[in-house]
């Protein structure tokens, strides 16, 4: 009887820790990037650093630095400020493009995610975080660039009233201004910008 209990305890212990090990498994996404110091495109895999799940893309993957695999499979660090262009494809096959180009804002503010690039507007997102890497809080700053007058609206969707600047910008278009009130997700902003491009 003691042997059976001991055997059962060992099996339960083994199953418990094998599941724990699986939860902490490192997830890598395909990545292409170009360094500022080179014109070569580097294709490899980047370690995703998710807050709750590693399968879900997180900006912490590249903020400040990212961990990529070199050709031999060894982990190396690449600083965010050394990257000029980057594309990441997550497990859901969503492609994210990032640029670090001083020509957009005439200053280097790090990698910007390209959220929308239309005829009349461009939308970029700058992500940053505060706190320890595994308990961090992500803050996003949205930059909407209007090509005609080269004006830029800086917004923080998490701050109430921040989106009023966009509402003011579309004051001459009551249909678009009304849609601004209903913005809850990124797709809502993209819809508004696409409609604006058609005007």
Long-range contacts (C-beta under 8 A, 24 or more apart in sequence): 25-54, 26-54, 27-54, 27-55, 27-91, 28-69, 29-57, 29-61, 29-88, 29-89, 29-90, 29-91, 30-88, 30-89, 31-66, 31-68, 31-86, 31-87, 31-88, 31-89, 32-86, 32-87, 33-78, 33-83, 33-84, 33-85, 33-86, 33-87, 34-83, 34-84, 34-85, 34-86, 35-78, 35-82, 35-83, 35-84, 36-82, 36-83, 36-84, 36-100, 37-82, 42-68, 44-68, 44-69, 44-70, 44-71, 45-69, 46-88, 47-75, 48-90, 49-133, 51-134, 51-136, 51-138, 55-91, 56-90, 57-88, 57-90, 57-94, 57-96, 58-138, 59-113, 59-127, 59-129, 59-138, 59-140, 60-129, 60-133, 60-136, 60-138, 61-88, 62-86, 62-88, 62-98, 62-111, 63-127, 63-128, 63-129, 80-110, 80-111, 81-108, 81-110, 83-111, 86-111, 99-124, 104-145, 105-143, 105-152, 112-143, 115-142, 115-186, 115-189, 115-190, 116-189, 116-190, 116-193, 116-194, 118-193, 118-194, 118-196, 118-197, 119-147, 119-197, 120-146, 120-147, 120-148, 120-193, 120-196, 120-197, 121-145, 121-146, 121-147, 121-193, 121-196, 121-197, 122-147, 123-189, 123-190, 123-193, 142-189, 144-169, 144-193, 157-183, 166-192, 170-196, 173-199
